[in-house]
C-alpha cells in the first residue's frame, strides 16, 4: 500500500511540476512577445508620421518625457503619433496592434474634427478618446488606441489579433487638436511607458530604455529626438498653423506684394532658432536671416521671413537650418518653380 501511495504521490508531483513548467513556459512566451512590441502605426516614422508628444513619466508637476526631455505635458499618459494634416487622414494611415492579443473594447461613430483653443469640450465628456480600440495581451497588459477615423475600425470585441493587425486609421475624433493616434499601455490597470517598461510617475521614470517593451529597431527609432520639420514653402502671405493642419498649403504665384519663406516644425526647445535663406531664380540671395531664439519650448511652431518684393517666374531655392545651441541641427531645402 505504501508503495502504491508513493507512486501516486510521485505521479501527482510530476504532474504538478509539469503544470508549473507549462505555466512558466506560457508566461515566458507572453513576456517574450510583449518585449517586442511593433510600432502601432504603419508609416515611416520621421518622414510621413511623427512623434508629437510622449508620456509624462515624472512624479511631480514638471512634465518629463521618457527620454528625460520635455516633449510632453503634465499628466499625459501615452505616445501621440501624428500625421501632418487632414489630407493624410483622408489618404488613410493604418493603426495596428502593437502585439498579439484579443480585442476588449471598441468605440466608433465619433465625428472627426480638429479642436482649437476656446472650443467647448463639454460635449466630449466621457469620449475624449474619440473612436478607439482596447486590446488585451496577457500578463496583465493592455494597449489603447484613441482618435481613430470615424468608420475606419475593422475589429470587434472578442476578436483575436496578431501583431500589426490593422485596427483602424489615424483620425482626429474626440478631443484632438491634430490628426494622430494616442497609444497608451497599462499593466494591471496602472499606466506604463512601453519605451522604458516602467510605471508612469515613478521617482526615476526617464532614462534607459533597454528594459522596455519595444522591438529593438522600434526602440531605436523612438529614442530619436521628437524635433521635426513638417513642411516648408514659398508664398506671398504667411500660412497659419490651423490652415496647415487643415491641409491648406499656400502656393507661390507670380505677383503679390511680398516674397517669403516659411517653415513649420514641432517640438522646438527654448533657444532654438531658424536660419532662412531664399535664393532667387537669377542665383542671387534675396534673404539670409535668422529668427530670434525661442523664449520657451514650442510643441508647434511656424516661422517665416521675407522681403517686400514681387514673386517672379522661375525657380527659387529655399534653405532652412534649424539652429540648436547656435549649431545647425537640421537642414532642409526645396526648389519652388513659379509659373508665368
C-alpha positions as CSV (number, residue, x, y, z in Angstrom):
1,X,0.0,0.0,0.0
2,X,2.8,2.4,0.9
3,X,4.5,1.7,-2.4
4,X,1.3,2.4,-4.4
5,X,0.8,5.6,-2.4
6,X,4.4,6.7,-3.0
7,X,3.9,6.0,-6.7
8,X,0.7,8.0,-6.8
9,X,2.3,10.9,-4.9
10,X,5.3,10.8,-7.2
11,X,3.0,10.8,-10.2
12,X,1.0,13.7,-8.8
13,X,4.2,15.6,-8.1
14,X,5.3,15.0,-11.6
15,X,2.0,16.4,-12.9
16,X,2.3,19.5,-10.7
17,X,5.9,20.0,-11.8
18,X,4.9,19.6,-15.5
19,X,2.0,22.0,-15.0
20,X,4.3,24.5,-13.3
21,X,6.8,24.2,-16.2
22,X,3.9,24.7,-18.7
23,X,2.7,27.8,-16.9
24,X,6.3,29.2,-16.7
25,X,6.8,28.5,-20.4
26,X,3.5,30.3,-21.2
27,X,4.5,33.3,-19.1
28,X,7.9,33.3,-20.7
29,X,6.4,33.2,-24.1
30,X,4.0,36.0,-23.3
31,X,6.7,38.1,-21.8
32,X,8.9,37.4,-24.8
33,X,6.3,38.5,-27.3
34,X,5.4,41.6,-25.2
35,X,9.0,42.6,-25.0
36,X,9.0,43.1,-28.8
37,X,6.1,45.5,-29.5
38,X,5.7,46.8,-33.0
39,X,5.1,50.4,-33.9
40,X,1.4,50.9,-33.5
41,X,1.2,52.8,-36.9
42,X,2.0,51.6,-40.4
43,X,4.1,54.6,-41.5
44,X,7.6,55.8,-42.0
45,X,8.4,57.4,-38.6
46,X,10.1,60.7,-39.1
47,X,9.0,61.1,-42.7
48,X,5.3,60.7,-43.1
49,X,4.3,60.3,-39.4
50,X,5.9,61.9,-36.3
51,X,6.0,61.7,-32.5
52,X,4.2,64.8,-31.4
53,X,4.1,64.0,-27.7
54,X,5.3,61.3,-25.3
55,X,4.0,60.2,-21.9
56,X,4.7,62.3,-18.8
57,X,6.8,59.9,-16.7
58,X,7.9,62.3,-13.9
59,X,6.3,62.2,-10.4
60,X,6.0,66.0,-9.9
61,X,4.2,68.8,-11.7
62,X,7.1,69.4,-14.1
63,X,6.4,67.3,-17.2
64,X,9.2,64.9,-18.1
65,X,9.2,62.6,-21.2
66,X,10.8,59.1,-21.2
67,X,14.0,60.5,-22.8
68,X,14.4,63.0,-20.0
69,X,13.2,65.8,-22.2
70,X,10.1,68.0,-22.3
71,X,8.2,66.6,-25.3
72,X,5.1,66.0,-23.2
73,X,2.7,67.8,-20.8
74,X,1.7,67.2,-17.2
75,X,-0.4,64.0,-16.9
76,X,-0.1,62.9,-20.5
77,X,-0.2,59.1,-20.4
78,X,0.6,57.9,-23.9
79,X,2.5,58.4,-27.2
80,X,0.9,60.6,-29.8
81,X,1.9,59.6,-33.4
82,X,0.7,62.3,-35.7
83,X,0.4,63.0,-39.4
84,X,0.7,66.4,-40.9
85,X,-2.8,67.3,-41.9
86,X,-6.3,66.1,-42.6
87,X,-5.1,65.4,-46.1
88,X,-3.2,62.4,-44.7
89,X,-6.3,61.4,-42.7
90,X,-8.3,61.2,-45.9
91,X,-5.4,59.2,-47.6
92,X,-5.6,56.7,-44.7
93,X,-2.7,55.8,-42.4
94,X,-3.3,52.4,-40.7
95,X,-3.3,52.0,-36.9
96,X,-2.1,48.4,-36.0
97,X,-2.0,46.3,-32.9
98,X,1.4,46.5,-31.2
99,X,1.3,42.8,-30.2
100,X,-0.8,39.6,-30.3
101,X,-3.9,39.8,-28.2
102,X,-7.7,39.9,-28.1
103,X,-9.9,43.0,-28.7
104,X,-11.6,44.0,-25.4
105,X,-13.5,47.1,-26.3
106,X,-14.3,49.2,-29.4
107,X,-16.0,52.6,-29.9
108,X,-16.9,54.2,-33.3
109,X,-19.2,56.8,-34.5
110,X,-17.5,59.9,-33.1
111,X,-17.0,62.6,-35.8
112,X,-13.6,63.7,-36.8
113,X,-12.8,67.4,-36.1
114,X,-9.8,69.5,-35.1
115,X,-10.2,71.1,-31.7
116,X,-8.9,74.6,-31.3
117,X,-8.4,76.7,-28.2
118,X,-11.7,78.0,-27.0
119,X,-13.8,75.2,-28.3
120,X,-16.5,73.8,-26.0
121,X,-15.3,70.4,-24.9
122,X,-18.3,69.6,-22.6
123,X,-19.9,67.6,-25.5
124,X,-16.9,65.3,-25.5
125,X,-17.1,64.4,-21.8
126,X,-16.5,60.7,-21.4
127,X,-15.5,60.3,-25.1
128,X,-12.3,62.3,-25.1
129,X,-10.6,59.3,-26.7
130,X,-12.9,59.5,-29.6
131,X,-13.1,56.4,-31.7
132,X,-10.9,53.8,-30.1
133,X,-9.8,50.2,-29.5
134,X,-8.5,48.4,-26.4
135,X,-6.6,45.2,-26.8
136,X,-5.5,42.8,-24.0
137,X,-2.2,41.0,-24.4
138,X,-1.9,38.7,-21.4
139,X,0.3,39.2,-18.3
140,X,-2.0,42.0,-17.2
141,X,-1.1,44.2,-20.2
142,X,-3.5,46.1,-22.3
143,X,-3.0,48.7,-25.1
144,X,-5.3,51.5,-26.1
145,X,-5.6,53.3,-29.4
146,X,-7.5,56.7,-29.5
147,X,-8.7,59.3,-32.0
148,X,-9.2,56.9,-34.9
149,X,-11.0,58.0,-38.0
150,X,-14.8,57.6,-37.8
151,X,-15.9,54.4,-39.6
152,X,-12.4,53.1,-40.0
153,X,-12.4,50.5,-37.2
154,X,-12.3,47.0,-38.6
155,X,-12.2,44.8,-35.4
156,X,-14.8,43.8,-32.9
157,X,-14.8,42.9,-29.2
158,X,-13.6,39.3,-28.7
159,X,-11.7,39.2,-31.9
160,X,-8.2,37.8,-31.8
161,X,-5.5,39.9,-33.4
162,X,-1.9,39.3,-34.2
163,X,0.9,41.9,-34.1
164,X,0.5,44.5,-36.8
165,X,-3.1,43.6,-37.5
166,X,-4.9,46.7,-38.7
167,X,-7.4,48.1,-36.2
168,X,-8.4,51.3,-38.0
169,X,-7.0,54.5,-39.4
170,X,-5.4,57.6,-37.9
171,X,-8.1,60.3,-37.4
172,X,-9.0,63.3,-35.3
173,X,-12.0,62.1,-33.4
174,X,-12.6,63.1,-29.7
175,X,-10.5,65.7,-28.1
176,X,-7.8,66.0,-30.8
177,X,-6.0,69.2,-31.7
178,X,-4.2,67.5,-34.6
179,X,-4.7,64.2,-36.5
180,X,-3.0,61.4,-34.6
181,X,-3.4,58.2,-32.7
182,X,-2.9,58.2,-29.0
183,X,-1.2,55.0,-28.0
184,X,-1.2,54.1,-24.3
185,X,-0.5,50.9,-22.3
186,X,-1.4,49.6,-18.8
187,X,-0.2,46.8,-16.6
188,X,-2.8,45.5,-14.2
189,X,-4.7,48.7,-14.6
190,X,-1.8,51.1,-14.0
191,X,-0.3,53.2,-16.8
192,X,3.1,52.3,-18.0
193,X,5.5,53.7,-20.6
194,X,6.3,51.0,-23.2
195,X,9.6,52.6,-24.2
196,X,11.1,52.2,-20.7
197,X,8.8,49.5,-19.4
198,X,8.3,51.4,-16.1
199,X,5.1,52.7,-14.5
200,X,4.4,56.3,-15.1
201,X,5.0,58.8,-12.3
202,X,7.8,56.8,-10.8
203,X,10.6,58.7,-9.0
204,X,13.1,57.9,-11.7
205,X,10.8,57.4,-14.7
206,X,13.0,58.5,-17.6
207,X,16.3,57.3,-18.8
208,X,17.5,53.8,-20.0
209,X,15.1,52.0,-22.4
210,X,16.8,48.6,-22.7
211,X,14.2,47.1,-20.4
212,X,11.3,48.5,-22.5
213,X,8.8,46.5,-24.4
214,X,9.5,47.6,-28.0
215,X,11.4,45.5,-30.5
216,X,15.0,46.8,-30.9
217,X,14.5,48.6,-34.3
218,X,11.4,50.3,-33.0
219,X,13.2,51.2,-29.8
220,X,16.0,52.9,-31.7
221,X,13.5,54.9,-33.8
222,X,11.6,56.1,-30.8
223,X,14.8,57.1,-29.0
224,X,15.4,59.8,-31.6
225,X,14.6,63.4,-30.7
226,X,11.0,64.4,-31.4
227,X,12.1,67.5,-33.2
228,X,11.0,67.5,-36.8
229,X,10.4,70.0,-39.7
230,X,7.0,69.1,-41.1
231,X,6.8,71.5,-44.1
232,X,8.4,74.5,-45.8
233,X,7.3,76.7,-48.6
234,X,7.4,80.0,-50.5
235,X,4.4,82.3,-50.7
236,X,3.3,86.0,-50.7
237,X,1.4,85.6,-47.4
238,X,2.3,83.5,-44.4
239,X,0.2,80.5,-43.6
240,X,-1.3,79.8,-40.2
241,X,-0.9,76.6,-38.1
242,X,-4.7,75.8,-38.3
243,X,-4.6,76.2,-42.1
244,X,-1.6,73.9,-42.4
245,X,-3.3,71.2,-40.2
246,X,-6.4,71.6,-42.4
247,X,-4.2,70.8,-45.5
248,X,-4.3,74.4,-46.9
249,X,-0.8,74.9,-48.0
250,X,-0.2,78.3,-49.8
251,X,1.1,78.1,-53.4
252,X,3.7,80.6,-54.7
253,X,2.3,82.5,-57.6
254,X,3.7,85.2,-60.0
255,X,2.9,88.6,-58.5
256,X,1.9,89.6,-55.0
257,X,3.5,92.3,-52.7
258,X,6.0,90.1,-50.9
259,X,8.2,87.0,-51.2
260,X,8.6,85.0,-48.0
261,X,9.8,81.5,-47.0
262,X,8.0,79.7,-44.1
263,X,8.8,76.6,-42.0
264,X,6.6,74.5,-39.8
265,X,8.3,72.5,-37.0
266,X,7.3,70.5,-33.9
267,X,9.0,70.0,-30.5
268,X,11.2,73.1,-30.6
269,X,13.3,73.8,-27.5
270,X,13.9,77.0,-25.7
271,X,16.7,78.8,-27.5
272,X,16.1,77.2,-30.9
273,X,16.1,79.4,-34.0
274,X,15.8,79.2,-37.8
275,X,18.2,80.5,-40.4
276,X,16.1,81.1,-43.5
277,X,17.6,81.7,-46.9
278,X,15.8,82.5,-50.2
279,X,17.8,82.2,-53.5
280,X,16.2,83.9,-56.4
281,X,15.8,82.5,-60.0
282,X,18.8,84.5,-61.1
283,X,21.0,82.9,-58.5
284,X,21.3,85.9,-56.1
285,X,20.4,85.6,-52.5
286,X,17.3,87.6,-51.6
287,X,17.3,86.7,-47.9
288,X,19.6,85.2,-45.3
289,X,18.1,85.8,-41.9
290,X,17.9,84.1,-38.6
291,X,14.9,84.2,-36.3
292,X,15.1,85.2,-32.7
293,X,15.9,82.4,-30.2
294,X,12.7,80.9,-28.8
295,X,11.9,82.1,-25.2
296,X,10.3,78.7,-24.3
297,X,9.5,75.3,-25.7
298,X,7.0,75.2,-28.6
299,X,5.2,72.0,-29.4
300,X,4.2,73.5,-32.8
301,X,6.0,76.4,-34.3
302,X,5.6,78.4,-37.5
303,X,8.4,80.8,-38.6
304,X,8.6,82.9,-41.8
305,X,10.8,85.7,-43.2
306,X,10.9,87.6,-46.5
307,X,11.1,90.8,-48.4
308,X,8.6,93.2,-49.9
309,X,9.4,92.0,-53.4
310,X,7.1,90.6,-56.1
311,X,7.4,86.9,-56.8
312,X,8.7,86.5,-60.3
313,X,8.6,83.4,-62.6
314,X,11.4,80.9,-62.3
315,X,12.9,78.5,-59.8
316,X,13.5,79.7,-56.2
317,X,15.6,77.7,-53.7
318,X,14.7,77.8,-50.0
319,X,17.3,76.6,-47.4
320,X,16.2,76.2,-43.8
321,X,18.6,75.5,-41.0
322,X,17.4,74.7,-37.5
323,X,20.0,76.1,-35.1
324,X,20.2,74.4,-31.7
325,X,22.8,76.0,-29.3
326,X,24.0,78.0,-32.3
327,X,24.8,75.0,-34.4
328,X,22.9,73.6,-37.4
329,X,20.9,70.6,-36.1
330,X,18.5,70.0,-39.0
331,X,18.8,71.3,-42.6
332,X,16.2,71.1,-45.3
333,X,16.0,72.7,-48.7
334,X,13.5,72.8,-51.5
335,X,13.1,74.2,-55.0
336,X,9.9,76.1,-55.9
337,X,9.1,76.7,-59.5
338,X,6.9,79.7,-60.2
339,X,5.0,79.8,-63.4
340,X,4.3,82.9,-65.5
